[in-house]
Amino acid sequence: MAKLIYSAFTSLDGYVADETGNFDWAELGEEVFAFINSRERQNGTYLFGRKMYETMSVWETPDVIPLTGAALEFLPIWQAAEKIVYSTTLQTVSTAKTRLERKFEADVVRELKAGATRNVAVGGPALAAHAIRAGLVDEYHLLIEPIIAGSGNPYLPGKVPVKLELLDERRFDNGLVYVRYRAKS
């Protein structure tokens, strides 16, 4: 059975974006991007909410953004993965290997995990909150930026206690810290 992984950049105080929706403080850099690629290669399917999908869909058309080095290596990872977008407002999807679902259904995602041979990644805190509340997230991968956002869009939903076990950690030259936790049963 595949794992469901929730991975995101977050400020030290736990926000994926500030109160204006800005997340340009997320410093990738070559070292971090190469590390992300090594992790993303393990995923066969991405689950996205509308906003995260719209942010990530630029990878479908590489001529839109200049790509070099590790960023260029991410392109085939993105394009090879299956993508499921959960949205009640999006009319169509614009990327290959993508389907649109109107409602997050925990049992359907549970079946997806059970039948998958590669990990499933959930992207975006609103959609991840549904998976966390349903007890579906197996691992949490945080890339913690050395910044305090002050407020904004939180990485985790409130009032959902989950016990975690630290599996891995890494510090990068730019001050970013990666931590990987497993949800304890």
Secondary structure as UniProt FT lines:
FT   STRAND          4..11
FT   TURN            12..13
FT   STRAND          15..17
FT   TURN            19..20
FT   TURN            24..25
FT   HELIX           29..40
FT   TURN            41..42
FT   STRAND          43..49
FT   HELIX           50..56
FT   HELIX           57..60
FT   HELIX           62..64
FT   HELIX           69..80
FT   STRAND          82..86
FT   TURN            96..97
FT   STRAND          98..101
FT   HELIX           106..115
FT   STRAND          119..123
FT   HELIX           125..133
FT   TURN            134..135
FT   STRAND          139..145
FT   STRAND          153..154
FT   STRAND          164..171
FT   TURN            173..174
FT   STRAND          177..183
//
